[in-house]
C-alpha cells in the first residue's frame, strides 16, 4: 500500500508521569477547537489542559490541589466532585461554538464549559436508568451535533453492563438510548462475556469497554462509534438506527475516534495481529499499537506505527486511547501515546 508521508512534528509531555504545565498522567481524551487549540483530558491528574498548536498552555480546568509528592515543588492534582472538578475523566469534545464537553467518567456525568474554561452546566448520575451512566467508567465518549443534541457512550458499570449510547438535548435532558451487550448490529462489547455481580469479567487484564469514542460526520450527520470489544466501528443515524459496521479484521479494540471533513476516520487502537484476535488476550506490545486512518467505507488509507514514532508507543499500562484532527488544519493529527501527546503532519 502506498501511504502518505508521515512527519512527527512535536512530542508533548514527559516519558514518565508529570503534573506540571503540559505534563500528563494517562491522558485519555483529545479534542480540537476551531482555532486548532487542543484540549487534553489529563485523566489521572483529574484536569483538562488547553494547549495551543505550538505546545503552550492556555488554561487548565479541574485538578484540585492535593498532597505534595516527595521532591516536587507543587501539589499533585487530585479528584473532586464539585462543578468544574473531575474524577478519572476520559472523553473531551468541542462543539461548533467552541464549547467544551467533558465526560467526567467516574463521577458519572457530563460537564460543559465555555472556551475560557467557565463552567456552564452538568448532567448525569450513577446508575442504569435513563440519563444515568455506568459506575466503573461511566461516559467514554461524547459528541455534539450541529443542532446541539449530545450523544454519550455509556459503558461498563458496577451496577451491570449498560453498553449503550444515550442522546440528550442541549440542556442535558434525556431523549433516548440504544444498545445492549452482544455482537450483532447495534450491540456492543459482546466479545467479552458479562457475568456476576459487577457486570464484567476480567480476562487477563481485560475488562469489557463497550461503546467508546463517538464522532459525528460533518456531511452525513452519522454517528461513528468505536465498539471496542467487538473490534469494529458501528455507524448509526442520529436516531440510533444502525447503518453499517466497518473495520472488522483491521482494527482491534478501537478507542478514541476523530473524523476530518471528508469523513475519513482516525482511530486509536491495539493492532489486529496473530494471537490478538478473540478474547484470549496476551500482553500488548508497542509494535501492536497503531493509529489507523480509514475512509468512510472502511478502506485502509494509512497507519502510524511505533516504528514511525521512534519507539514512543511505550507505556506500562499499554493504553493508547485518544486521537484528534485539528479543525484549523486537517493535515495535523494529535495522538496520545503513553504519557505523551504526539503531533503529526500527514502529507497527503
C-alpha positions as CSV (number, residue, x, y, z in Angstrom):
1,X,0.0,0.0,0.0
2,X,1.4,3.4,-1.0
3,X,0.8,5.6,2.1
4,X,1.0,9.3,2.5
5,X,4.2,10.6,4.2
6,X,4.0,11.0,8.0
7,X,6.0,13.7,9.8
8,X,6.3,13.8,13.6
9,X,6.4,17.5,14.5
10,X,6.4,17.6,18.2
11,X,6.1,15.5,21.4
12,X,4.4,17.0,24.4
13,X,4.8,15.6,27.9
14,X,7.5,13.7,29.8
15,X,8.2,10.0,29.4
16,X,7.1,9.3,32.9
17,X,4.1,10.9,34.5
18,X,4.0,14.6,35.4
19,X,1.7,17.2,36.7
20,X,3.3,20.5,35.6
21,X,2.1,22.5,32.7
22,X,1.9,20.4,29.5
23,X,2.7,17.3,31.5
24,X,0.3,14.4,31.8
25,X,-0.6,11.3,33.7
26,X,-2.5,8.8,31.4
27,X,-4.2,11.4,29.1
28,X,-7.3,9.7,27.8
29,X,-9.1,12.3,25.5
30,X,-8.2,14.8,22.9
31,X,-10.3,17.4,21.0
32,X,-9.6,20.4,18.8
33,X,-11.4,23.8,18.7
34,X,-11.9,26.0,15.6
35,X,-8.5,27.7,16.2
36,X,-6.6,24.5,16.3
37,X,-6.0,24.6,20.1
38,X,-6.1,21.1,21.7
39,X,-7.9,20.1,24.8
40,X,-6.3,17.1,26.7
41,X,-8.2,15.0,29.2
42,X,-5.4,14.6,31.6
43,X,-7.1,11.7,33.3
44,X,-5.0,10.7,36.4
45,X,-4.3,14.4,37.1
46,X,-8.1,14.9,37.1
47,X,-7.9,18.0,34.9
48,X,-8.2,19.3,31.4
49,X,-5.4,21.3,29.8
50,X,-6.0,23.6,26.8
51,X,-2.8,23.9,24.7
52,X,-2.1,26.0,21.6
53,X,-0.7,24.3,18.4
54,X,2.8,25.3,19.5
55,X,2.5,23.4,22.7
56,X,2.0,26.4,25.1
57,X,-0.5,26.1,27.9
58,X,-3.6,28.3,27.6
59,X,-5.6,27.2,30.6
60,X,-6.4,24.3,33.0
61,X,-9.7,23.2,34.4
62,X,-10.0,20.9,37.4
63,X,-7.2,19.3,39.3
64,X,-7.9,20.2,42.9
65,X,-4.6,20.8,44.8
66,X,-3.6,17.7,46.8
67,X,-0.7,16.2,48.8
68,X,2.7,17.3,47.6
69,X,4.8,14.4,46.2
70,X,8.2,13.8,47.6
71,X,10.7,16.2,45.9
72,X,8.1,18.1,44.0
73,X,7.5,21.8,44.2
74,X,3.8,21.8,43.6
75,X,0.8,19.8,44.7
76,X,-0.2,16.9,42.6
77,X,-3.8,17.3,41.4
78,X,-6.5,15.2,43.0
79,X,-10.1,14.4,42.0
80,X,-13.2,16.3,43.1
81,X,-16.9,16.2,42.8
82,X,-17.9,19.9,42.6
83,X,-18.8,21.6,39.3
84,X,-15.6,22.1,37.4
85,X,-13.8,19.2,39.1
86,X,-13.3,15.7,37.7
87,X,-12.6,12.1,38.7
88,X,-10.7,10.0,36.2
89,X,-12.4,11.7,33.2
90,X,-12.0,10.3,29.7
91,X,-13.6,12.0,26.7
92,X,-13.5,15.6,25.7
93,X,-15.4,17.2,22.8
94,X,-15.6,20.7,21.3
95,X,-18.8,21.7,19.7
96,X,-19.3,24.1,16.7
97,X,-19.5,27.1,19.1
98,X,-16.2,26.1,20.8
99,X,-17.8,25.0,24.0
100,X,-16.1,22.1,25.7
101,X,-17.8,18.9,26.9
102,X,-16.1,16.6,29.3
103,X,-17.2,13.0,30.1
104,X,-16.5,13.1,33.9
105,X,-16.3,9.3,33.9
106,X,-16.1,8.2,37.5
107,X,-18.4,11.0,38.6
108,X,-20.9,9.5,36.1
109,X,-21.7,12.8,34.5
110,X,-21.0,15.2,31.6
111,X,-19.8,18.8,32.2
112,X,-19.9,21.7,29.8
113,X,-17.6,24.8,29.7
114,X,-17.1,27.8,27.5
115,X,-13.9,28.4,25.6
116,X,-12.5,30.3,28.6
117,X,-13.0,27.4,30.9
118,X,-16.0,28.8,32.7
119,X,-18.4,26.1,34.0
120,X,-21.8,26.1,32.2
121,X,-23.8,23.0,33.2
122,X,-23.6,19.3,34.1
123,X,-25.9,16.3,33.9
124,X,-25.9,12.7,34.8
125,X,-25.6,10.4,37.8
126,X,-24.6,6.8,38.6
127,X,-26.9,4.0,37.5
128,X,-28.7,2.1,34.8
129,X,-31.7,4.3,34.3
130,X,-32.4,6.9,31.6
131,X,-29.8,9.7,31.8
132,X,-27.6,7.7,34.2
133,X,-24.1,6.4,33.5
134,X,-22.1,3.3,34.4
135,X,-20.3,3.4,37.7
136,X,-16.9,1.9,36.8
137,X,-16.0,4.2,33.9
138,X,-19.2,6.0,33.0
139,X,-19.1,8.1,29.9
140,X,-16.4,7.0,27.5
141,X,-17.3,9.2,24.5
142,X,-19.1,12.5,24.0
143,X,-20.2,14.2,20.8
144,X,-22.5,17.1,20.0
145,X,-24.2,17.6,16.6
146,X,-24.9,20.9,14.8
147,X,-28.4,21.1,16.4
148,X,-26.9,20.8,19.9
149,X,-28.0,17.3,20.7
150,X,-25.5,15.5,22.9
151,X,-24.5,11.8,22.4
152,X,-22.8,9.9,25.2
153,X,-21.4,6.3,25.1
154,X,-22.3,4.6,28.4
155,X,-20.0,1.7,29.1
156,X,-19.5,-0.9,31.8
157,X,-20.7,-0.3,35.3
158,X,-20.5,-1.7,38.8
159,X,-24.3,-2.0,38.6
160,X,-24.2,-4.1,35.4
161,X,-23.2,-3.6,31.8
162,X,-25.0,-0.6,30.3
163,X,-23.4,-1.0,26.8
164,X,-25.5,1.7,25.2
165,X,-25.5,5.2,23.7
166,X,-27.7,7.9,25.1
167,X,-29.0,11.0,23.4
168,X,-29.7,14.3,25.3
169,X,-31.0,17.7,24.3
170,X,-28.8,20.8,24.6
171,X,-29.8,21.2,28.3
172,X,-28.9,17.7,29.2
173,X,-32.4,16.3,29.2
174,X,-32.6,12.6,28.3
175,X,-34.2,11.8,24.9
176,X,-33.5,8.2,24.1
177,X,-31.0,5.3,24.4
178,X,-30.0,2.4,22.3
179,X,-27.7,-0.6,22.5
180,X,-27.1,-3.7,24.7
181,X,-24.4,-6.3,25.2
182,X,-23.9,-8.5,22.2
183,X,-22.1,-8.9,18.9
184,X,-24.9,-8.1,16.5
185,X,-25.8,-4.9,14.8
186,X,-26.4,-2.2,17.4
187,X,-25.0,-4.2,20.1
188,X,-21.7,-3.6,21.9
189,X,-18.9,-5.5,23.8
190,X,-20.2,-8.9,23.0
191,X,-16.8,-10.5,22.6
192,X,-16.4,-10.2,26.4
193,X,-18.9,-12.1,28.5
194,X,-20.8,-10.2,31.2
195,X,-21.3,-12.3,34.4
196,X,-21.7,-11.9,38.1
197,X,-22.4,-9.0,40.4
198,X,-20.2,-6.4,38.8
199,X,-21.4,-6.9,35.2
200,X,-17.9,-7.8,33.9
201,X,-15.2,-10.5,34.0
202,X,-11.5,-10.0,33.9
203,X,-10.0,-11.9,31.0
204,X,-6.3,-11.5,31.6
205,X,-6.1,-7.7,32.2
206,X,-9.1,-7.0,30.0
207,X,-12.4,-5.6,31.2
208,X,-15.1,-5.0,28.7
209,X,-15.2,-1.4,27.4
210,X,-18.4,-1.4,25.4
211,X,-19.0,1.6,23.2
212,X,-16.2,4.1,23.4
213,X,-15.4,7.1,21.2
214,X,-18.1,8.9,19.3
215,X,-17.6,11.2,16.3
216,X,-20.2,12.8,14.0
217,X,-19.8,13.1,10.2
218,X,-19.9,16.7,9.0
219,X,-21.6,15.8,5.7
220,X,-23.7,12.7,6.6
221,X,-24.6,13.6,10.2
222,X,-24.0,9.9,11.0
223,X,-22.6,8.8,14.4
224,X,-19.3,6.7,14.2
225,X,-18.9,4.7,17.4
226,X,-16.0,2.6,18.5
227,X,-17.3,-0.8,19.5
228,X,-14.2,-1.6,21.4
229,X,-14.5,-5.3,22.4
230,X,-16.2,-6.3,19.1
231,X,-13.2,-4.9,17.1
232,X,-15.3,-2.6,14.8
233,X,-16.8,0.8,14.3
234,X,-20.5,1.0,14.1
235,X,-22.3,3.7,12.2
236,X,-25.8,5.0,13.2
237,X,-28.1,7.8,12.2
238,X,-28.8,10.3,14.9
239,X,-32.0,8.4,16.0
240,X,-29.9,5.3,16.8
241,X,-30.8,3.3,13.7
242,X,-27.9,1.0,12.6
243,X,-26.5,1.7,9.2
244,X,-23.4,-0.5,8.9
245,X,-20.2,-1.5,10.6
246,X,-16.6,-1.2,9.3
247,X,-13.1,-2.1,10.4
248,X,-13.6,-5.8,11.2
249,X,-10.3,-7.7,10.7
250,X,-8.3,-4.5,10.5
251,X,-8.6,-2.8,13.9
252,X,-8.7,-4.4,17.3
253,X,-10.1,-2.7,20.4
254,X,-10.7,0.7,18.9
255,X,-10.9,3.5,21.4
256,X,-10.6,7.2,20.5
257,X,-12.1,8.3,17.2
258,X,-12.0,11.5,15.1
259,X,-13.2,12.5,11.7
260,X,-12.0,15.0,9.1
261,X,-14.3,17.0,6.8
262,X,-14.3,14.1,4.3
263,X,-15.4,11.7,7.0
264,X,-12.1,9.9,6.9
265,X,-11.8,8.0,10.2
266,X,-8.9,8.3,12.6
267,X,-8.9,5.7,15.3
268,X,-6.6,4.7,18.1
269,X,-6.4,1.0,18.8
270,X,-4.4,-2.1,19.5
271,X,-3.4,-3.7,16.2
272,X,-5.1,-6.9,15.0
273,X,-2.1,-9.3,14.9
274,X,-1.6,-13.0,15.2
275,X,-2.6,-14.1,18.7
276,X,-4.5,-10.9,19.4
277,X,-7.8,-11.9,17.9
278,X,-10.7,-13.1,20.1
279,X,-10.9,-12.9,23.9
280,X,-7.7,-14.6,24.8
281,X,-5.5,-11.5,25.2
282,X,-1.7,-11.8,25.5
283,X,0.3,-8.8,26.5
284,X,0.0,-6.0,24.0
285,X,3.4,-4.9,22.6
286,X,4.4,-1.5,21.3
287,X,4.5,-2.8,17.8
288,X,0.9,-3.8,18.0
289,X,-0.3,-0.3,18.8
290,X,-1.5,1.7,15.9
291,X,-3.1,4.9,14.8
292,X,-5.3,3.9,11.8
293,X,-6.9,6.0,9.1
294,X,-9.8,4.5,7.2
295,X,-12.1,6.1,4.6
296,X,-15.8,6.3,5.4
297,X,-16.4,2.9,3.8
298,X,-13.7,1.3,5.9
299,X,-10.9,1.1,3.4
300,X,-7.4,1.4,5.0
301,X,-5.7,4.7,4.0
302,X,-2.9,5.0,6.5
303,X,-1.4,3.6,9.7
304,X,1.1,5.2,12.0
305,X,3.2,2.7,13.9
306,X,5.5,2.6,16.9
307,X,8.4,2.5,14.4
308,X,7.1,5.7,12.8
309,X,7.0,7.3,16.3
310,X,10.6,6.3,17.1
311,X,9.6,3.8,19.7
312,X,7.4,6.3,21.7
313,X,4.4,3.9,21.9
314,X,5.7,2.5,25.2
315,X,3.7,2.7,28.3
316,X,3.5,0.4,31.3
317,X,-0.3,0.4,31.2
318,X,-0.3,-0.2,27.4
319,X,-3.1,2.3,26.8
320,X,-3.4,4.5,23.7
321,X,-6.9,5.9,23.6
322,X,-7.0,9.4,22.1
323,X,-6.8,11.0,18.7
324,X,-7.9,14.4,17.3
325,X,-7.8,16.0,13.9
326,X,-7.1,19.8,14.1
327,X,-10.1,21.8,13.0
328,X,-7.9,24.6,11.8
329,X,-5.5,22.4,9.7
330,X,-6.7,18.9,8.9
331,X,-3.2,17.8,8.0
332,X,-2.3,18.0,11.7
333,X,-3.2,14.9,13.8
334,X,-2.7,14.6,17.6
335,X,-2.3,11.2,19.1
336,X,-1.9,10.0,22.7
337,X,0.9,7.6,23.3
338,X,1.6,6.7,26.9
339,X,2.1,10.0,28.8
340,X,2.9,11.8,25.6
341,X,0.8,13.7,23.1
342,X,2.3,13.3,19.6
343,X,1.7,15.9,16.9
344,X,1.8,14.6,13.3
345,X,1.5,16.2,9.9
346,X,0.2,13.9,7.2
347,X,1.4,14.9,3.7
348,X,-1.5,13.5,1.6
